[in-house]
Structure formats: C-alpha cells, structure tokens
Amino acid sequence: MKIEVRSKKINIFLVLIAMGLLTTSCGRSLRGSGGEVTGVRLAAVNEPTPYGMVLVKRGAFEMGPSDKDSLWGMMPETKGVSFDAFWMDQTEVTNAKYRQFVNYVRDSIIRERLYDPQFGGNELFKITDDRYGDPIEPYLDWSRPIPWKRASEEEEMAIESIYYTHPVTGEKKLDPAQMYYKYEWYDYTSAALRKNRLNPYERIRNTDLTVNPDEVVMISKDTAYIDDEGRIVNETITRPLSSEWDFLHTRIVAIYPDETVWINDFNNAYNEPYMRMYFNHPGYDDYPVVGVSWEMATAYCVWRTNTFKESLNLPAGQNIEPFRLPTEGEWEYAARTGKNENKYPWSSDDLQSSKGCFLANFKPGDGDYTQDGHIITSRTGSFAPNEFGLYDMAGNVAEWTSTSFSESGPTQMSDMNPELHYDAAKEDPYAMKKKVVRGGSWKDVAQFIRSDMRTSEYQNETRSYIGFRCARTQVGFSKSKGKK
C-alpha cells in the first residue's frame, strides 16, 4: 500500500512539473504572451520557382465570349469569376521536355528488366534493404547506370526488349506499345464529401433524421493492370466504402506520342516527313509536342510532380501542390490577361502588328498557311508574349485543359476558381469523355484562335494540332494586379 501511495504522489508531482514546463519552457508560454493567444506557426518549406513558369496573380474577369459570335449568330453568355494565383508554363510543353518523360519511362522499364531474372537478373538494380539492413519494399536504384555500351548478353537482351524493329524497313525505334506509365492519385474531393464519410453519424447533420449505421455507401474506384496478353486494362469498379483506400485510384497510360496523327488528320496530303521526324529529330526539339491525348498529358503532369517533389527532399509525409493541366477558366483568364475586352492575348482585334507582322501562328488565308512564316507548328516563343509573359496563347497548337466539356460551359460552374471535372468510367458513353480545348492552332483561321472561344476533343484522342502546358496553384498569398 505504501508503494502505491508513493507512486501516485510521484505521478502527481510529474504532472505538476509538466504543467510548469508548458508555461515556462525556454522563457516562452504556450498560452501566449500575457495570457493572450498568439498562435502556433509551422515550419515553412522553401519551394523554388517552378522552372519555365510565370506567376499569374489572383484576379477576376468576365469569362466567356466578349461579343456576339458573328459566325453562328449566338449572343454571348458571360459570367463573373475569380481566380487564386497560379503558376503557368511560359510555353507549350516541347518535344524535348516530353521526350524527357518518355526516356524516364524507357529507363524505368529497362531497370526493371535488368533486375528481372528472366532478363538481366542483376539484383543490384533494386534497393531491397534500408540503411539499417532491414528488408523494405524493393524500388529501383536510379544511381546505378544502365550498361548501354558494356552490357552482358543477358543485359543486352533486357535493353533491346523495349525496341521494335520494323520487319520490312528494318527501322529500329522504341516500341510505343511498351511505353506505359502507371500512376496513382488520391481523390481528395470525393473523400471530403459528407455522404462519403466513413463514420455514418457524420453523413447527416440534421438531428431530426435517424442515422442508419448499417447503411452501405457504394464507391466507384478506378483500377488498372496488365493482362496475361500484355494489354493495358483500365476499368472502374464499384464496391462498398470501407476505408480511405477506396479513394486511391490507379491508371496505366501509354505515353508515346502518336506520330501517325500527321497522316490521319489530313487526307490526301504528303505529311510522311512529319510522321517520321517531328518527335525524333533535333530540329524539332523546341517545337510543341503533339499527338498526345488528354490522358497522356495528365500522366505527364503526375510524373512532373513526382520528379519535382523528389528534388525538394521533403520530410516524410510532406506533400506539395501538384502540376496539372490548367482549368478552362484559368486558361482563358491567363490568355486574356484578365481583361474583359480582350478577344486575343494581345490588346487589339488586329492580327498583325503596326509593322505588318502576324501576332500568332495560324492560317491567315484560304489554303495559305505560310503568311505568318510557318506551314505547321512554330518553335515555341517565336511570337511576342502577352502581358503576363505567356507565349503562344493563341495559335501554334490548341491546348488541353482539365475541364470536362459541357455545352452550358461556365454557367454551371462556381464563380470562384470555376471548374467542371468528371473522371469518366470506361463504361460511360463516349460523349461524356470530352475535355475542353482552348487557343486554336496553326491550322485554324482567326475566329478559332480567339481566347474567348471554346472547343472540345475526346480525352483519348490524339491530334497533330493539340498540345498542352502545365499549371500549378501557388501556395500562400500574392498581390492582385493593380491592388495592394
């Protein structure tokens, strides 16, 4: 009994000491100075300015056509909307930048096969133990170089396995069918919906209603795998909500640009040189990548996010704002520099400067693509930027946005950071798989390169005139243009 009483006294004494530490540790009071609440600040993560991006400061404007559509005779429907600050690529993603993504996928597959006993069988290409020697889930060792020049017979087989040799012409190139990228993303929006709460008593706040704790909530989840025949399978499954893992989605995307678009987009035209050379010739390094679907562009954004995050050496569990496709609203706001009166990225309705130079790469005349100095795409940054410092926001290539296409457009979106996003299931009608495309391209007439005009394309479609650029929400505050 004496020992027990002594133990209680010691515990009470320790609690009193702890309370004293809370109020006097390091001369600071966690209760605040003089008993006031002064706040607890978090350690800041110093992120560098994303390479090749410019900051579009927060602002507002009237989204939608700036005047009556003379082509279709439609009256404009506009909506006042506001945007938080975001980063945006100065130029469209180029062949060189997208090729870095392709090479990453290529090298990942090669390293996997160099480790695979059926190919190279070299266990050193994966890290299987942590620094203490304890086993961990294996991951690729990127510090170990691929033996391009001094490969053994087995290693040579692993490297050569991703290439395709044409049986007739003998041409050797990467096999597009093998260039796939697998990624995961957590659906924060769906997880945040009250109807999807794991605790059934949190789904209804109306205290007049009776909560059924046994109610089953069904969740749609995207999953992906490679079947026994080597084909990519992306499917949507529906199952009862059981944990946070039900909001983690998986997708596998073939990411090699479709080089055949130059043939399939134009009948009775000799475009074979573009098909053979556009993505794989150094002369086109700084030209916008084309032949990429919305799905491929989204995969690029995920890869870019992961690459950027790894370079920051963040603490475990620390996340960052992802790179992504711009929303339709962000794209229009950036192109028109936040000005209601602007139809184009420049301040007038003219298509040429005072010196007679065209202001964008488009189709100026009937059958004459060359008046602006180019016949197809142009090197990014060939024309002057708009006031935000963004190049080619009209013409060159049209650009994917993250927004799902709807005829009603902005009218059904919020007036704050407007967006209409829908992840179409494989079983959904094809019409539900359209995404908004903005900006017009090198093949379009002046009407369709206007910044206030919208069009669409199916998310799995590839075109010789559609590319993309990335955006990224700025964390924290920025000053609006013209305001303090």
GIRAVEN-V198394 format. One record per residue. RES is the residue in one letter. D_CENTER is the distance of its C-alpha to the mean C-alpha in whole Angstrom. Layout:
res->RES d_center->D_CENTER
res->RES d_center->D_CENTER
This chain:
res->M d_center->67
res->K d_center->67
res->I d_center->64
res->E d_center->62
res->V d_center->63
res->R d_center->62
res->S d_center->59
res->K d_center->58
res->K d_center->60
res->I d_center->57
res->N d_center->54
res->I d_center->55
res->F d_center->56
res->L d_center->52
res->V d_center->51
res->L d_center->53
res->I d_center->52
res->A d_center->48
res->M d_center->48
res->G d_center->50
res->L d_center->47
res->L d_center->45
res->T d_center->47
res->T d_center->48
res->S d_center->46
res->C d_center->45
res->G d_center->47
res->R d_center->44
res->S d_center->44
res->L d_center->41
res->R d_center->43
res->G d_center->42
res->S d_center->45
res->G d_center->48
res->G d_center->47
res->E d_center->44
res->V d_center->40
res->T d_center->38
res->G d_center->35
res->V d_center->33
res->R d_center->30
res->L d_center->28
res->A d_center->27
res->A d_center->24
res->V d_center->22
res->N d_center->22
res->E d_center->18
res->P d_center->19
res->T d_center->17
res->P d_center->14
res->Y d_center->15
res->G d_center->15
res->M d_center->14
res->V d_center->16
res->L d_center->17
res->V d_center->17
res->K d_center->20
res->R d_center->20
res->G d_center->22
res->A d_center->23
res->F d_center->24
res->E d_center->26
res->M d_center->23
res->G d_center->24
res->P d_center->27
res->S d_center->29
res->D d_center->32
res->K d_center->33
res->D d_center->32
res->S d_center->35
res->L d_center->34
res->W d_center->33
res->G d_center->36
res->M d_center->33
res->M d_center->33
res->P d_center->30
res->E d_center->29
res->T d_center->27
res->K d_center->26
res->G d_center->26
res->V d_center->22
res->S d_center->21
res->F d_center->18
res->D d_center->18
res->A d_center->17
res->F d_center->13
res->W d_center->12
res->M d_center->11
res->D d_center->12
res->Q d_center->15
res->T d_center->15
res->E d_center->13
res->V d_center->12
res->T d_center->15
res->N d_center->17
res->A d_center->18
res->K d_center->14
res->Y d_center->13
res->R d_center->16
res->Q d_center->16
res->F d_center->13
res->V d_center->16
res->N d_center->18
res->Y d_center->17
res->V d_center->17
res->R d_center->20
res->D d_center->21
res->S d_center->20
res->I d_center->22
res->I d_center->25
res->R d_center->25
res->E d_center->25
res->R d_center->28
res->L d_center->30
res->Y d_center->30
res->D d_center->31
res->P d_center->35
res->Q d_center->35
res->F d_center->34
res->G d_center->34
res->G d_center->35
res->N d_center->34
res->E d_center->33
res->L d_center->33
res->F d_center->29
res->K d_center->28
res->I d_center->29
res->T d_center->31
res->D d_center->32
res->D d_center->31
res->R d_center->33
res->Y d_center->36
res->G d_center->37
res->D d_center->35
res->P d_center->33
res->I d_center->30
res->E d_center->27
res->P d_center->27
res->Y d_center->24
res->L d_center->24
res->D d_center->26
res->W d_center->24
res->S d_center->27
res->R d_center->29
res->P d_center->29
res->I d_center->29
res->P d_center->32
res->W d_center->32
res->K d_center->35
res->R d_center->37
res->A d_center->36
res->S d_center->39
res->E d_center->39
res->E d_center->37
res->E d_center->34
res->E d_center->35
res->M d_center->34
res->A d_center->31
res->I d_center->30
res->E d_center->31
res->S d_center->30
res->I d_center->26
res->Y d_center->28
res->Y d_center->29
res->T d_center->33
res->H d_center->33
res->P d_center->37
res->V d_center->38
res->T d_center->37
res->G d_center->36
res->E d_center->33
res->K d_center->31
res->K d_center->27
res->L d_center->24
res->D d_center->24
res->P d_center->21
res->A d_center->22
res->Q d_center->22
res->M d_center->18
res->Y d_center->16
res->Y d_center->14
res->K d_center->14
res->Y d_center->12
res->E d_center->12
res->W d_center->11
res->Y d_center->13
res->D d_center->14
res->Y d_center->15
res->T d_center->16
res->S d_center->18
res->A d_center->20
res->A d_center->21
res->L d_center->23
res->R d_center->26
res->K d_center->27
res->N d_center->25
res->R d_center->27
res->L d_center->29
res->N d_center->32
res->P d_center->33
res->Y d_center->35
res->E d_center->32
res->R d_center->31
res->I d_center->34
res->R d_center->35
res->N d_center->38
res->T d_center->41
res->D d_center->43
res->L d_center->41
res->T d_center->42
res->V d_center->39
res->N d_center->39
res->P d_center->38
res->D d_center->38
res->E d_center->36
res->V d_center->33
res->V d_center->29
res->M d_center->28
res->I d_center->24
res->S d_center->22
res->K d_center->20
res->D d_center->17
res->T d_center->19
res->A d_center->19
res->Y d_center->21
res->I d_center->23
res->D d_center->27
res->D d_center->30
res->E d_center->30
res->G d_center->26
res->R d_center->24
res->I d_center->21
res->V d_center->21
res->N d_center->19
res->E d_center->21
res->T d_center->21
res->I d_center->24
res->T d_center->25
res->R d_center->27
res->P d_center->29
res->L d_center->27
res->S d_center->28
res->S d_center->26
res->E d_center->23
res->W d_center->22
res->D d_center->22
res->F d_center->18
res->L d_center->17
res->H d_center->15
res->T d_center->15
res->R d_center->14
res->I d_center->15
res->V d_center->13
res->A d_center->16
res->I d_center->14
res->Y d_center->17
res->P d_center->17
res->D d_center->19
res->E d_center->22
res->T d_center->24
res->V d_center->23
res->W d_center->25
res->I d_center->28
res->N d_center->27
res->D d_center->26
res->F d_center->29
res->N d_center->32
res->N d_center->35
res->A d_center->34
res->Y d_center->34
res->N d_center->30
res->E d_center->31
res->P d_center->30
res->Y d_center->27
res->M d_center->26
res->R d_center->28
res->M d_center->27
res->Y d_center->24
res->F d_center->21
res->N d_center->24
res->H d_center->26
res->P d_center->26
res->G d_center->27
res->Y d_center->23
res->D d_center->21
res->D d_center->20
res->Y d_center->20
res->P d_center->17
res->V d_center->15
res->V d_center->16
res->G d_center->17
res->V d_center->13
res->S d_center->12
res->W d_center->10
res->E d_center->10
res->M d_center->10
res->A d_center->7
res->T d_center->5
res->A d_center->7
res->Y d_center->6
res->C d_center->3
res->V d_center->5
res->W d_center->8
res->R d_center->8
res->T d_center->8
res->N d_center->11
res->T d_center->12
res->F d_center->13
res->K d_center->14
res->E d_center->16
res->S d_center->18
res->L d_center->18
res->N d_center->21
res->L d_center->20
res->P d_center->23
res->A d_center->22
res->G d_center->21
res->Q d_center->19
res->N d_center->15
res->I d_center->13
res->E d_center->11
res->P d_center->7
res->F d_center->5
res->R d_center->3
res->L d_center->5
res->P d_center->8
res->T d_center->10
res->E d_center->13
res->G d_center->16
res->E d_center->14
res->W d_center->14
res->E d_center->17
res->Y d_center->18
res->A d_center->17
res->A d_center->19
res->R d_center->22
res->T d_center->22
res->G d_center->23
res->K d_center->26
res->N d_center->27
res->E d_center->30
res->N d_center->27
res->K d_center->27
res->Y d_center->25
res->P d_center->23
res->W d_center->27
res->S d_center->30
res->S d_center->32
res->D d_center->32
res->D d_center->33
res->L d_center->31
res->Q d_center->33
res->S d_center->34
res->S d_center->38
res->K d_center->39
res->G d_center->38
res->C d_center->34
res->F d_center->31
res->L d_center->28
res->A d_center->26
res->N d_center->25
res->F d_center->26
res->K d_center->29
res->P d_center->32
res->G d_center->35
res->D d_center->36
res->G d_center->35
res->D d_center->35
res->Y d_center->32
res->T d_center->33
res->Q d_center->34
res->D d_center->31
res->G d_center->32
res->H d_center->29
res->I d_center->30
res->I d_center->26
res->T d_center->23
res->S d_center->24
res->R d_center->23
res->T d_center->20
res->G d_center->22
res->S d_center->25
res->F d_center->26
res->A d_center->26
res->P d_center->23
res->N d_center->23
res->E d_center->24
res->F d_center->21
res->G d_center->21
res->L d_center->18
res->Y d_center->19
res->D d_center->19
res->M d_center->18
res->A d_center->21
res->G d_center->22
res->N d_center->21
res->V d_center->18
res->A d_center->17
res->E d_center->13
res->W d_center->10
res->T d_center->10
res->S d_center->8
res->T d_center->12
res->S d_center->14
res->F d_center->17
res->S d_center->21
res->E d_center->24
res->S d_center->24
res->G d_center->21
res->P d_center->21
res->T d_center->25
res->Q d_center->23
res->M d_center->20
res->S d_center->21
res->D d_center->22
res->M d_center->20
res->N d_center->17
res->P d_center->17
res->E d_center->15
res->L d_center->15
res->H d_center->13
res->Y d_center->15
res->D d_center->14
res->A d_center->17
res->A d_center->19
res->K d_center->20
res->E d_center->24
res->D d_center->22
res->P d_center->24
res->Y d_center->22
res->A d_center->22
res->M d_center->20
res->K d_center->17
res->K d_center->17
res->K d_center->14
res->V d_center->15
res->V d_center->15
res->R d_center->16
res->G d_center->18
res->G d_center->20
res->S d_center->21
res->W d_center->24
res->K d_center->26
res->D d_center->26
res->V d_center->29
res->A d_center->29
res->Q d_center->28
res->F d_center->25
res->I d_center->23
res->R d_center->24
res->S d_center->21
res->D d_center->23
res->M d_center->23
res->R d_center->20
res->T d_center->20
res->S d_center->18
res->E d_center->17
res->Y d_center->17
res->Q d_center->14
res->N d_center->15
res->E d_center->17
res->T d_center->17
res->R d_center->19
res->S d_center->20
res->Y d_center->19
res->I d_center->16
res->G d_center->13
res->F d_center->10
res->R d_center->9
res->C d_center->6
res->A d_center->7
res->R d_center->8
res->T d_center->11
res->Q d_center->14
res->V d_center->16
res->G d_center->20
res->F d_center->22
res->S d_center->22
res->K d_center->25
res->S d_center->25
res->K d_center->26
res->G d_center->30
res->K d_center->30
res->K d_center->31
